[in-house]
Amino acid sequence: MQPEIVLQPVAQVGGGRLQPEDDSWDREMAEIVLAPRFGPEALAGLSDFSHLEVIFHFDQVAESEINTGARHPRGRTDWPLVASSRSVAGTGPIASASASAASCRWRAQG
């Protein structure tokens, strides 16, 4: 049996949406707020990068809404069945996104 993996968030991502939706995130401005244990120095040099890879947890999707079987992405039956996707109701609550560093506002608490 695999050991349980416990993750500690380093930040919280907020955006301009109240409902978790799958599409058109490229139009959104995100704010990423570091956890209180990180000071402002943790942001040093971040603006020198062109892109960031953000790993996140879909914390607003009920477990009952998560699809654990194969499905057609976006409900399109002309696309093949897949077991995993970047959907908020995909097979797991962890996802990643690449964002331009310029499209994110970063701040430390305090």
Order of alpha helices (4+ residues) and beta strands (2+ residues): beta-beta-beta-beta-beta
